[in-house]
Amino acid sequence: MSSAPGPSVPPLRVLELYSGIGGMHFALNSCGVPAEVVAAVDINTTANHIYAHNFPLTPLWGKSIEGIQLGDFNQLSIDVILMSPPCQPFTRLGLKRDVVDQRTKSFLYVLELLPRLSPPPRFILLENVKGFEESCARNALVEALDQCGYSYKEIMVSPTSVGIPNSRLRYFLIAKHSDEDFCANAHSKILECFPVHAEPGVCEQSTEAPHQPQGPFLYKLETAEEVQKKLQQNQDPSIRQIQDFLEPNVDLDQYLLPPKTLLRYANILDIVRPICRRSICFTKGYGRYVEGTGSVLHTSPKAQMEAVFRGLAELSEEQRLERLQTLSLRYFTPREVANLMGFPLTFEFPEDVPLKQRYKVLGNSLNVVVVSKLLQILLS
Ligand code: SAH
């Protein structure tokens, strides 16, 4: 006869707001804490199609958050809220319209609901862009948390701090309801690394390189400082190489940069090689726009970057193109971008999602490994 099972802790009931393609859900699944997403909410039909493909059993509410009543949320009996509110109102290069931006409306509604949620969620994790930390929306969030009896930590980290060769500096806030044991907001500083469990003000060592000053251009419109910074990043053994994240057989016809792009934008491309230990943040415009939307890969082992770029401007268009093409520059595939964003191999796009849409939803998403580590700190 088998003995009766011991009392088991029921899985945490998680509400995933602004669920997109489910970056938070993947992070939750890998953080090692038993949990179930009881509802995911997003208005984007493409993102929802991808979410449903990957999590067919999760209730997905394809409607706007501000249209959902308090009672509907309360029926879920939520333990945890995970959310990535729209970041456009807070981005460095945007208009920074903050709380007056229409896209912040739903977030303010969430803050309004917070004191009325019953039972109050025990844990909250929020992700947003750099810039959010100095917004009125952040102040409203912190005020609501204080009023509802939460303690919280604010953290700014990039995937490089978990050994992934991709920059994606993001703001995170993790909060626990006061019934939980969590020594936080004793300090008002934003941590620039993962908090160590026992001591809230102490950080694990960060590998994010500090901002470098500008200087005269060398070649390819890069200053000596920028080149130096990249060299340093490429020599940091705590970060893995790009080649660990690449697909074995990539259809070059589909991913090589077209001649027009090479001729027009060669000087502003961020180019990395498989042995590099860095890449820039992939944004939603990757594959459509060039400047600052993500790195491209130099796949030809023989061609030397410096030799290709030196004196390039003096050549005819035809000669320039010929030289640039020796680098065999290609875009990272969506699968490779997903790998660099920490998505597990089980993550899949439904076949009918076009390439540009794949880049777009990935660009809106988050680094799964980073969030998973934060969830471990928050929930365990
Ligand atoms: N963390 C997600 C992405 C968040 S991006 C991921 O891993 O993919 C912000 C998301 O919020 C977008 O998918 C957008 O469609 C959604 N969104 C924006 N405003 C919304 C609203 N009012 N109600 C519901 N979803 C909204």
Boltz pocket constraint, residues with backbone or C-beta under 6 A from the ligand:
constraints:
  - pocket:
      binder: B
      contacts: [[A, 17], [A, 18], [A, 19], [A, 20], [A, 21], [A, 22], [A, 23], [A, 24], [A, 41], [A, 42], [A, 43], [A, 44], [A, 47], [A, 63], [A, 64], [A, 65], [A, 66], [A, 84], [A, 85], [A, 86], [A, 87], [A, 103], [A, 106], [A, 361], [A, 364], [A, 365], [A, 366]]
      max_distance: 6.0
